[in-house]
Amino acid sequence: MAKTDTKTPRERYRTQVRAEIKEHAWEQIATTGATALSLNAIAKQMGMSGPALYRYYASRDELITELIRDAYRSLADTLHSASLAGADLTVLAHAVRGWALAHPQRYLLIYGTPVPGYHAPDAITLISSEIMAILLDACAALPSDSPATPFDAHLADRRDWADGHPAPPAVLHRALSFWTRLHGVLSLELAGHFTGMGFDPALLFAAELDDLSAHRGDGGPGD
C-alpha cells in the first residue's frame, strides 16, 4: 500500500527548494571546492535574494552538514545493501570504489581535506560509525591465526573510534589497514594524481585488495 504524503503544500515546496539548493551546492563544490561554498552565489543562481535563501539554510555550515549527512547516508546505505546480500570484504571494497567513482564530490567532501573551521555534529559521526561497523563485521568474519603485534596491543585500550564494536584488537588492526589502504588509493585516484602515469587505477585497487587478503592470516600488514 502506497504511503500517503501528509505534507502541506508549503512543506512540499520547502523540501523542493532545499533539494534544489543542495544540487547547486554540489555543482559549486565540483567547480570551486567546499571551502568556497557560497550561499549568496547559490541564491543568485536561483534568482533569490540572500536573505530569502537563508530561510532555508541558516548558514553555510548548516548546508555543509546536510551535504555531508546525505553523502554518508548514501554510502552507508550502499554498504548495508551489499552486506545484506552477503558481500565479503573485497566486494564491500569494490562497492565503496563504485560509489566513490559515481559520486566523486561526495566522496571528497567526507574523506578529502576537511573544511577549515567546520565541525560536524554528533549525528554525522553516528552515520560514519555505521560504515565502520560494517567493515569491522566483515573483518571479524575472516580467519586469522596471526601473532599479536605491538599495534594490536596499542589498540586494546584505544578503540573509541570503533564505537563499542566488540572486535578484538587484531580485527581492529586489520580493519584499519584495510580502510587506510583503500582510501589511500581512492583519494589519489579521485584527486587525479594517477592521471598520465599510464596504468589502470582499477588494477592497482584490485592488487591492493589481493595483497591485504594474502596477508590476513600470516602476520603481514593486513593483520
C-alpha positions in Angstrom: 0.0 0.0 0.0 1.5 3.4 -1.0 2.3 5.8 1.7 0.2 9.0 1.9 2.1 12.2 1.6 0.9 14.2 4.7 3.0 17.3 4.0 1.3 20.5 3.4 1.9 22.4 0.0 4.2 24.8 1.9 6.2 21.9 3.4 6.5 20.2 0.0 7.7 23.5 -1.6 10.2 23.9 1.2 11.6 20.4 0.7 11.8 21.0 -3.1 13.7 24.3 -2.6 16.1 22.8 -0.1 16.8 19.9 -2.5 17.5 22.5 -5.3 19.8 24.4 -3.1 21.8 21.2 -2.4 22.1 20.4 -6.1 23.5 23.9 -6.8 25.8 23.4 -3.8 27.2 20.2 -5.2 27.8 21.9 -8.6 29.6 24.7 -6.8 31.7 22.2 -4.8 32.7 20.4 -8.0 33.8 23.7 -9.6 35.5 25.6 -6.7 35.6 23.2 -3.7 33.8 23.1 -0.4 35.9 25.8 1.1 34.5 28.3 -1.4 30.8 27.3 -1.0 28.7 30.5 -1.0 25.0 30.7 -0.1 24.8 34.1 -1.8 26.2 32.7 -5.0 23.6 29.9 -4.9 20.8 32.4 -4.2 21.9 34.4 -7.3 21.8 31.2 -9.4 18.3 30.5 -8.2 17.0 34.1 -8.7 16.6 34.6 -5.0 17.9 37.2 -2.6 20.5 36.1 0.0 18.1 36.7 2.9 15.4 34.6 1.2 17.8 31.6 0.8 18.9 31.9 4.5 15.3 31.0 5.4 16.1 27.5 4.0 19.6 27.2 5.4 20.6 29.5 8.2 24.3 29.2 7.5 26.9 27.8 5.2 27.8 25.2 7.9 24.2 24.1 8.1 24.2 23.4 4.4 27.6 21.6 4.6 26.2 19.4 7.4 23.3 18.5 5.2 25.5 17.6 2.3 27.8 15.5 4.5 24.9 13.8 6.1 23.5 12.9 2.6 26.9 11.7 1.4 27.5 9.4 4.5 23.9 8.2 4.3 24.2 7.3 0.7 27.5 5.3 1.2 26.2 3.6 4.4 23.0 2.5 2.5 25.2 1.2 -0.3 27.3 -0.9 2.1 24.3 -2.0 4.1 22.7 -3.4 0.9 25.9 -5.1 -0.1 26.3 -6.6 3.4 22.8 -7.9 3.5 23.5 -9.6 0.2 26.4 -11.5 1.8 29.2 -9.3 0.5 32.7 -10.1 1.8 35.4 -7.6 2.5 36.6 -7.5 -1.2 33.1 -7.0 -2.5 32.5 -4.2 0.0 35.7 -2.5 -1.1 34.6 -2.6 -4.7 31.2 -1.2 -3.6 33.0 1.7 -1.9 35.0 2.4 -5.1 31.9 2.1 -7.3 30.1 4.6 -5.1 33.1 7.0 -5.0 33.5 7.0 -8.8 29.8 7.6 -9.2 29.8 10.4 -6.6 33.4 11.9 -6.5 32.4 15.2 -4.9 30.5 13.4 -2.2 33.5 11.2 -1.5 36.0 14.0 -1.4 33.7 16.1 0.9 33.6 13.3 3.5 37.1 11.8 3.0 39.1 14.6 1.5 40.6 17.7 3.0 38.5 19.0 6.0 36.6 22.3 5.5 38.5 24.9 7.6 36.5 26.0 10.7 33.8 23.4 10.2 33.0 20.8 12.9 30.5 18.0 12.1 27.8 17.4 14.7 27.5 14.1 16.6 24.7 12.9 14.3 27.1 12.8 11.4 29.6 10.8 13.4 26.9 8.2 14.1 26.3 7.6 10.4 30.1 7.3 9.7 30.2 4.7 12.5 27.6 2.6 10.7 30.1 2.3 7.8 33.0 1.3 10.1 30.8 -1.2 11.8 30.1 -3.0 8.5 33.8 -3.1 7.8 34.6 -4.4 11.3 31.9 -7.2 10.9 33.5 -8.2 7.5 37.0 -8.2 9.0 35.8 -10.3 12.0 34.4 -12.9 9.6 37.9 -13.6 8.2 40.0 -16.4 9.6 43.3 -15.4 11.1 46.0 -17.1 13.2 48.4 -14.2 13.1 50.6 -13.5 16.2 49.7 -10.4 18.1 51.6 -7.2 17.1 52.6 -4.2 19.1 50.0 -2.2 17.3 47.3 -4.8 18.4 48.3 -4.1 22.0 48.2 -0.4 21.4 44.6 -0.7 20.1 43.4 -2.7 23.0 42.7 0.4 25.0 42.4 2.9 22.1 39.2 1.8 20.5 36.8 4.7 20.9 36.7 5.1 17.1 35.2 1.6 16.9 32.1 2.9 18.7 31.6 -0.1 21.0 32.2 -2.8 18.4 33.3 -6.0 20.2 36.0 -6.8 17.7 39.3 -7.9 19.3 42.5 -5.8 18.7 43.7 -7.9 15.8 40.5 -7.3 13.9 40.6 -3.6 14.7 44.2 -3.6 13.2 43.0 -5.4 10.1 40.1 -3.0 9.6 42.4 0.0 9.9 44.9 -1.5 7.5 42.1 -2.2 5.0 40.5 1.2 5.5 43.6 3.3 5.2 44.9 1.5 2.1 41.5 1.5 0.4 41.1 5.3 0.9 44.7 6.0 0.1 44.3 4.6 -3.4 40.8 6.1 -3.9 41.8 9.5 -2.7 44.8 9.7 -5.1 42.7 8.4 -7.9 39.8 10.8 -7.5 42.2 13.7 -7.0 43.7 12.9 -10.4 47.2 12.0 -9.1 47.3 8.9 -11.3 46.4 10.8 -14.5 49.2 10.4 -17.0 51.0 7.7 -15.1 50.0 5.1 -17.7 48.4 2.4 -15.5 44.9 1.4 -14.7 43.8 2.5 -11.2 41.3 -0.3 -11.0 44.0 -2.8 -11.3 46.1 -1.1 -8.6 43.0 -1.1 -6.4 42.5 -4.8 -7.0 46.2 -5.5 -6.4 46.0 -3.8 -3.0 42.9 -5.8 -2.0 44.7 -9.1 -3.1 47.7 -8.1 -1.0 45.6 -7.4 2.0 43.8 -10.8 1.6 47.1 -12.7 1.1 48.5 -11.3 4.3 45.4 -11.6 6.5 46.4 -14.9 8.1 50.2 -14.8 8.1 51.0 -11.8 10.3 51.6 -9.4 7.4 50.4 -5.8 7.0 46.8 -6.8 6.7 46.6 -8.0 10.3 
